Amino acid sequence: MTTRTDCLERDAQDPLAVLRDEFDLPAGVIYLDGNSLGARPKAALARAQQVMAQEWGHDLIRSWNSAGWFEMPKRLGNLLAPLIGAADGEVVVTDTTSVNLFKALAAALTMQATDPKRTGRRVIVTERSNFPTDIYMAQGLTSWLDRGYSLRLIDSPDQLRSVVDGETAVVMLTHVNYRSGYQYDMQATSALAHAAGALMVWDLAHSAGAVPVALNADGADLAVGCTYKYLNGGPGAPAFIWVPKRHQESFRQPLSGWWGHAAPFAMVPDFKPADGIARALCGTQPIVSLALVECGLDLHRKTDMAAIRTKSLALTDLFIELVEARCAAHPLGLVTPRDHAQRGSHVSFTHPHGYAVMQALIARGVIGDYREPAIMRFGFTPLYTSYADVWDAVEILRDILDRQDYNVDAKRDAVT
Ligand SMILES: *Cc1c(COP(=O)(O)O)cnc(C)c1O
């Protein structure tokens, strides 16, 4: 059985341990919710002050050029690209994940509809357990298009093979499921979609910065994702969209705002899409928030995804081992796959009073979150989570469960 001393020993040997000091984490908190809102890089405070005081306050409108505001979506996209196996000029940081998914899906449907060998495909395949906004955005798009498109929802990954067929235009999946932590095999799944003549759109919300992703090598077609989770970009920070070089020419998205125009300052009345990834942009970006994304990306440049993945698996393995050993008397059910290849960077356990137990954990400084139905979710961010954190969090969980120190009538917050 692993002891707390073993955990301290592992922290002493951990090559990523030094990076924890780059984050401002409050004392007395074990933060296991970086999969929902990443912690704040210390550098973000000074960067925010620079944008507010110097770039906005002093330089005013000149900053669109002098501070590189206008180029920021592309510049940050290039910094993010290596983390997801994308090339230079294939990613922009912009808008929200929901909005980018809308653009990606619309573009993918258009690519299919304009390909003489692929026309007539009217089905988008996704997963019932996908994060709801992904399903909602697809529903909004298809009902608004009103051209007979429909959604086909699978109930488990193994249904894909039988559901993806000659009617399928697009397979749209979240690479790491927000609730279960299940990770798809990107290469095999993309190949399955392609074999049926469908395009493969990935949502990397719980993957970017958490697990190695090789979009180009694994044959993905389009992808979107979040910067405020494992990339520590800040609350509501702009998301990203990836369009590989081979699809950029045929990528047409309906949110054809002036930032996606070939000549935004020509102010002509007709839309003409920019060459390259810029055509994925729409309009003016929230620069203060966008600027902070760089602080999170900078920290990723001090390590690499292989080191992050090694530690992520070690942390999640340790958490599963300790919960199952130390809380064995309690009705906890592991939802997350044990198989490393199928696991992201968070671990979910069910408990009949999951909501109340999570509230008790949070009251004692262990911040995870709760997702219906009955699921307690614990995110592990290798950049700032230590092995001792894992031990201490499980010890507090054990104590709460042993003493039934939770309120089953706890009132639910609007946002949890
Ligand atoms: C977090 C998350 C989102 C968030 O979308 P927003 O537009 O930023 O609200 C979308 N999809 C998935 C799968 C997520 O996990």
The ligand as an SDF file (V2000), in Angstrom:
LIG
                    3D

 15 15  0  0  0  0  0  0  0  0999 V2000
  -15.9950   22.6090  -21.4980 C   0  0  0  0  0  0  0  0  0  0  0  0
  -16.6040   22.1170  -22.7650 C   0  0  0  0  0  0  0  0  0  0  0  0
  -17.2220   23.0120  -23.6560 C   0  0  0  0  0  0  0  0  0  0  0  0
  -17.3460   24.4530  -23.2930 C   0  0  0  0  0  0  0  0  0  0  0  0
  -17.9490   25.2040  -24.2870 O   0  0  0  0  0  0  0  0  0  0  0  0
  -18.0810   26.7850  -24.0990 P   0  0  0  0  0  0  0  0  0  0  0  0
  -18.5340   27.2700  -25.4120 O   0  0  0  0  0  0  0  0  0  0  0  0
  -16.7450   27.2980  -23.6600 O   0  0  0  0  0  0  0  0  0  0  0  0
  -19.0710   27.0320  -23.0070 O   0  0  0  0  0  0  0  0  0  0  0  0
  -17.7090   22.5020  -24.8440 C   0  0  0  0  0  0  0  0  0  0  0  0
  -17.6160   21.1940  -25.1430 N   0  0  0  0  0  0  0  0  0  0  0  0
  -17.0350   20.3220  -24.3060 C   0  0  0  0  0  0  0  0  0  0  0  0
  -16.9310   18.8780  -24.6770 C   0  0  0  0  0  0  0  0  0  0  0  0
  -16.5300   20.7490  -23.0820 C   0  0  0  0  0  0  0  0  0  0  0  0
  -15.9700   19.8820  -22.2480 O   0  0  0  0  0  0  0  0  0  0  0  0
  1  2  1  0
  2  3  1  0
  2 14  2  0
  3  4  1  0
  3 10  2  0
  4  5  1  0
  5  6  1  0
  6  7  2  0
  6  8  1  0
  6  9  1  0
 10 11  1  0
 11 12  2  0
 12 13  1  0
 12 14  1  0
 14 15  1  0
M  END
$$$$
